[in-house]
Amino acid sequence: MTRIPFLLFPALLATLPLVAAADSWKHGHHKYKEEYWDGNCKVERKIGKHGEFKEERKCRAPEAVYYAPQPVYVAPPPPVVVQPGVTIQGTVRLP
């Protein structure tokens, strides 16, 4: 019977920080702000206390981008076939 308080006391101490960190929404901090980039545009979203919503976009001109040309296939030259032996004026062939 005396072990139960010794086991509950550390559990109680472990849960106290969690209770203290609980955040109540009743203190009026409903404002929210978000910034991010969408392509060349910077987007700012703001949500106010009473649900008003505002989105601003500030866009820059698109930047010039270099694209390398597509590689072109170059076929190798056809093979040269040389007959073995000696050919004289295309008519006489010596092996």
N, CA, C and O of each residue as an XYZ file, in Angstrom:
380
protein
N       0.815     -1.186      0.000
C       0.000      0.000      0.000
C       0.868      1.262      0.000
O       0.461      2.290     -0.542
N       2.005      1.196      0.576
C       2.853      2.389      0.630
C       3.597      2.614     -0.686
O       4.200      3.672     -0.871
N       3.569      1.652     -1.597
C       4.270      1.799     -2.874
C       3.472      2.665     -3.855
O       4.059      3.309     -4.724
N       2.182      2.687     -3.729
C       1.342      3.420     -4.684
C       1.662      4.919     -4.683
O       1.802      5.485     -5.767
N       1.786      5.590     -3.544
C       2.146      7.015     -3.597
C       3.521      7.246     -4.218
O       3.737      8.258     -4.884
N       4.444      6.323     -4.006
C       5.779      6.488     -4.589
C       5.761      6.298     -6.108
O       6.622      6.834     -6.805
N       4.803      5.554     -6.619
C       4.686      5.378     -8.067
C       3.881      6.508     -8.713
O       4.167      6.898     -9.845
N       2.891      7.030     -8.015
C       2.061      8.094     -8.573
C       2.747      9.459     -8.549
O       2.509     10.288     -9.427
N       3.581      9.691     -7.564
C       4.238     10.989     -7.435
C       5.144     11.292     -8.641
O       5.057     12.402     -9.167
N       6.007     10.379     -9.112
C       6.806     10.687    -10.315
C       5.941     10.860    -11.569
O       6.264     11.673    -12.435
N       4.847     10.102    -11.667
C       3.955     10.265    -12.816
C       3.293     11.641    -12.784
O       3.132     12.276    -13.826
N       2.915     12.095    -11.612
C       2.327     13.425    -11.468
C       3.340     14.504    -11.833
O       2.995     15.472    -12.510
N       4.568     14.351    -11.399
C       5.606     15.331    -11.731
C       5.908     15.342    -13.234
O       6.237     16.390    -13.789
N       5.800     14.207    -13.881
C       6.063     14.138    -15.320
C       4.951     14.804    -16.128
O       5.216     15.313    -17.217
N       3.720     14.814    -15.629
C       2.612     15.408    -16.377
C       2.437     16.902    -16.118
O       1.741     17.564    -16.889
N       3.023     17.448    -15.093
C       2.871     18.879    -14.794
C       3.387     19.785    -15.916
O       2.701     20.752    -16.248
N       4.546     19.535    -16.515
C       4.972     20.424    -17.612
C       4.022     20.385    -18.807
O       3.865     21.388    -19.503
N       3.395     19.251    -19.048
C       2.461     19.160    -20.167
C       1.217     20.003    -19.920
O       0.687     20.619    -20.845
N       0.757     20.030    -18.694
C      -0.417     20.835    -18.354
C      -0.068     22.317    -18.435
O      -0.884     23.120    -18.889
N       1.124     22.683    -18.004
C       1.528     24.085    -18.030
C       1.740     24.573    -19.461
O       1.570     25.761    -19.734
N       2.105     23.685    -20.373
C       2.360     24.076    -21.757
C       1.087     24.128    -22.592
O       1.131     24.553    -23.747
N      -0.029     23.712    -22.043
C      -1.280     23.745    -22.803
C      -1.611     25.196    -23.142
O      -1.564     26.069    -22.275
N      -1.944     25.448    -24.398
C      -2.173     26.812    -24.865
C      -3.664     27.049    -25.045
O      -4.344     26.311    -25.758
N      -4.150     28.066    -24.401
C      -5.552     28.422    -24.540
C      -5.696     29.410    -25.689
O      -4.874     30.316    -25.828
N      -6.725     29.253    -26.512
C      -6.972     30.153    -27.619
C      -7.783     31.375    -27.180
O      -8.183     32.181    -28.020
N      -8.023     31.518    -25.908
C      -8.859     32.623    -25.440
C      -8.076     33.909    -25.195
O      -8.675     34.918    -24.824
N      -6.783     33.906    -25.386
C      -6.011     35.103    -25.093
C      -5.857     36.019    -26.301
O      -5.138     37.014    -26.206
N      -6.495     35.731    -27.431
C      -6.571     36.672    -28.538
C      -5.462     36.580    -29.561
O      -5.303     37.512    -30.350
N      -4.702     35.535    -29.596
C      -3.629     35.409    -30.580
C      -4.072     34.526    -31.734
O      -3.485     33.470    -31.973
N      -5.087     34.944    -32.439
C      -5.590     34.169    -33.567
C      -4.938     34.603    -34.864
O      -5.269     34.064    -35.920
N      -4.031     35.550    -34.821
C      -3.396     36.049    -36.035
C      -2.421     34.999    -36.562
O      -1.790     34.262    -35.804
N      -2.325     34.960    -37.886
C      -1.440     33.995    -38.526
C      -0.856     34.635    -39.775
O      -1.572     35.300    -40.522
N       0.430     34.442    -40.008
C       1.087     35.012    -41.175
C       1.978     33.936    -41.795
O       2.684     33.210    -41.094
N       1.927     33.852    -43.125
C       2.696     32.837    -43.840
C       3.312     33.481    -45.076
O       2.640     34.227    -45.787
N       4.591     33.197    -45.336
C       5.279     33.697    -46.526
C       5.945     32.527    -47.231
O       6.571     31.679    -46.594
N       5.805     32.487    -48.565
C       6.479     31.451    -49.339
C       6.612     31.918    -50.785
O       5.996     32.908    -51.181
N       7.410     31.211    -51.565
C       7.626     31.536    -52.974
C       6.859     30.558    -53.841
O       6.888     29.350    -53.607
N       6.171     31.087    -54.847
C       5.445     30.276    -55.822
C       5.974     30.666    -57.202
O       5.453     31.587    -57.830
N       7.003     29.970    -57.669
C       7.646     30.340    -58.929
C       8.411     31.637    -58.745
O       9.283     31.720    -57.880
N       8.100     32.657    -59.547
C       8.746     33.964    -59.434
C       7.974     34.907    -58.518
O       8.323     36.084    -58.426
N       6.945     34.427    -57.845
C       6.098     35.284    -57.013
C       6.307     34.983    -55.530
O       6.384     33.825    -55.119
N       6.396     36.044    -54.745
C       6.442     35.900    -53.293
C       5.011     36.089    -52.789
O       4.365     37.094    -53.087
N       4.528     35.119    -52.029
C       3.144     35.131    -51.564
C       3.141     35.353    -50.055
O       3.853     34.671    -49.318
N       2.339     36.307    -49.605
C       2.146     36.559    -48.170
C       0.677     36.354    -47.850
O      -0.189     36.991    -48.449
N       0.398     35.475    -46.916
C      -0.977     35.242    -46.469
C      -1.085     35.693    -45.024
O      -0.247     35.366    -44.183
N      -2.129     36.447    -44.760
C      -2.372     36.924    -43.398
C      -3.807     36.588    -43.017
O      -4.738     36.834    -43.784
N      -3.971     36.033    -41.842
C      -5.300     35.743    -41.317
C      -5.431     36.531    -40.019
O      -4.625     36.370    -39.102
N      -6.447     37.379    -39.945
C      -6.625     38.251    -38.793
C      -7.385     37.592    -37.660
O      -7.741     36.415    -37.716
N      -7.621     38.393    -36.624
C      -8.307     37.913    -35.420
C      -9.718     37.428    -35.706
O     -10.136     36.388    -35.196
N     -10.443     38.165    -36.507
C     -11.860     37.877    -36.710
C     -12.118     37.136    -38.017
O     -13.229     37.191    -38.546
N     -11.116     36.448    -38.544
C     -11.307     35.634    -39.736
C     -11.061     36.346    -41.043
O     -11.258     35.750    -42.102
N     -10.631     37.621    -41.014
C     -10.361     38.288    -42.286
C      -9.088     37.688    -42.898
O      -8.114     37.395    -42.204
N      -9.135     37.522    -44.206
C      -8.080     36.826    -44.933
C      -7.526     37.759    -45.992
O      -8.288     38.418    -46.699
N      -6.194     37.823    -46.112
C      -5.569     38.694    -47.097
C      -4.387     37.945    -47.713
O      -3.572     37.355    -47.003
N      -4.308     37.980    -49.048
C      -3.198     37.337    -49.742
C      -2.588     38.340    -50.699
O      -3.294     38.925    -51.521
N      -1.282     38.546    -50.602
C      -0.566     39.473    -51.479
C       0.451     38.682    -52.292
O       1.141     37.804    -51.774
N       0.526     39.017    -53.586
C       1.513     38.388    -54.461
C       2.379     39.484    -55.066
O       1.872     40.436    -55.659
N       3.678     39.341    -54.911
C       4.638     40.256    -55.518
C       5.468     39.431    -56.488
O       6.271     38.591    -56.082
N       5.261     39.686    -57.790
C       5.910     38.863    -58.812
C       7.055     39.623    -59.473
O       6.977     40.832    -59.689
N       8.106     38.897    -59.785
C       9.230     39.435    -60.533
C       9.110     38.983    -61.983
O       8.391     38.035    -62.301
N       9.830     39.684    -62.855
C       9.857     39.274    -64.261
C      10.603     37.943    -64.359
O      11.569     37.719    -63.629
N      10.165     37.069    -65.249
C      10.867     35.791    -65.375
C      12.300     36.004    -65.851
O      12.564     36.849    -66.706
N      13.205     35.239    -65.293
C      14.614     35.371    -65.638
C      14.916     34.550    -66.895
O      14.304     33.511    -67.140
N      15.877     35.044    -67.684
C      16.286     34.320    -68.884
C      17.041     33.064    -68.465
O      17.921     33.105    -67.605
N      16.684     31.968    -69.078
C      17.305     30.692    -68.738
C      17.928     30.118    -69.998
O      17.305     30.121    -71.059
N      19.146     29.628    -69.888
C      19.836     29.030    -71.034
C      19.516     27.549    -71.101
O      19.687     26.814    -70.128
N      19.052     27.128    -72.259
C      18.813     25.712    -72.506
C      19.822     25.243    -73.549
O      19.912     25.831    -74.627
N      20.569     24.212    -73.247
C      21.535     23.667    -74.196
C      20.780     23.010    -75.346
O      19.720     22.422    -75.135
N      21.321     23.106    -76.569
C      20.626     22.473    -77.692
C      20.616     20.953    -77.535
O      21.483     20.363    -76.890
N      19.616     20.352    -78.141
C      19.499     18.897    -78.070
C      20.678     18.257    -78.800
O      21.100     18.760    -79.841
N      21.212     17.160    -78.274
C      22.301     16.491    -78.984
C      21.791     15.872    -80.290
O      20.668     15.372    -80.363
N      22.630     15.918    -81.299
C      22.264     15.411    -82.623
C      23.078     14.152    -82.893
O      24.290     14.131    -82.676
N      22.416     13.111    -83.364
C      23.097     11.856    -83.676
C      23.813     11.991    -85.012
O      23.203     12.343    -86.021
N      25.106     11.708    -85.008
C      25.899     11.733    -86.232
C      26.260     10.292    -86.542
O      26.959      9.639    -85.768
N      25.777      9.794    -87.686
C      26.031      8.397    -88.058
C      27.485      8.229    -88.475
O      28.049      9.105    -89.130
N      28.092      7.113    -88.100
C      29.477      6.887    -88.527
C      29.525      6.624    -90.035
O      28.539      6.168    -90.613
N      30.658      6.906    -90.672
C      30.751      6.665    -92.118
C      30.662      5.165    -92.407
O      31.039      4.347    -91.567
N      30.170      4.808    -93.581
C      30.065      3.383    -93.900
C      31.457      2.752    -93.983
O      32.421      3.413    -94.367
N      31.554      1.482    -93.623
C      32.878      0.844    -93.653
C      33.378      0.676    -95.092
O      32.592      0.485    -96.020
N      34.682      0.752    -95.249
C      35.317      0.576    -96.554
C      35.746     -0.883    -96.647
O      36.510     -1.359    -95.807
N      35.261     -1.599    -97.663
C      35.587     -3.011    -97.842
C      36.677     -3.115    -98.904
O      36.493     -2.676   -100.039
N      37.798     -3.693    -98.533
C      38.918     -3.858    -99.455
C      39.081     -5.352    -99.714
O      39.263     -6.132    -98.779
N      39.017     -5.746   -100.982
C      39.187     -7.148   -101.340
C      40.667     -7.524   -101.189
O      41.556     -6.735   -101.508
N      40.910     -8.740   -100.699
C      42.313     -9.151   -100.566
C      42.946     -9.378   -101.949
O      42.276     -9.787   -102.898
N      44.203     -9.111   -102.030
C      44.926     -9.316   -103.285
C      45.157     -8.005   -104.001
O      44.907     -6.928   -103.460
N      45.643     -8.115   -105.239
C      45.973     -6.941   -106.043
C      45.046     -6.927   -107.256
O      44.880     -7.937   -107.940
N      44.439     -5.751   -107.512
C      43.569     -5.596   -108.671
C      44.228     -4.608   -109.623
O      44.621     -3.515   -109.215
N      44.349     -4.995   -110.901
C      44.965     -4.121   -111.895
C      43.855     -3.597   -112.789
O      43.187     -4.385   -113.459
N      43.642     -2.313   -112.817
C      42.650     -1.577   -113.601
C      41.248     -2.168   -113.466
O      40.451     -2.042   -114.395
N      40.926     -2.796   -112.365
C      39.599     -3.286   -112.073
C      39.218     -4.550   -112.811
O      38.113     -5.053   -112.611
N      40.103     -5.099   -113.674
C      39.752     -6.310   -114.419
C      40.593     -7.508   -114.016
O      40.067     -8.617   -113.920
N      41.850     -7.323   -113.782
C      42.742     -8.435   -113.449
C      42.994     -8.407   -111.944
O      43.358     -7.386   -111.361
N      42.783     -9.575   -111.345
C      42.992     -9.643   -109.903
C      43.996    -10.748   -109.606
O      43.833    -11.882   -110.054
N      45.020    -10.417   -108.860
C      46.029    -11.397   -108.450
C      45.818    -11.705   -106.972
O      45.723    -10.797   -106.146
N      45.744    -13.019   -106.641
C      45.490    -13.340   -105.225
C      46.647    -13.119   -104.323
O      46.545    -13.355   -103.119
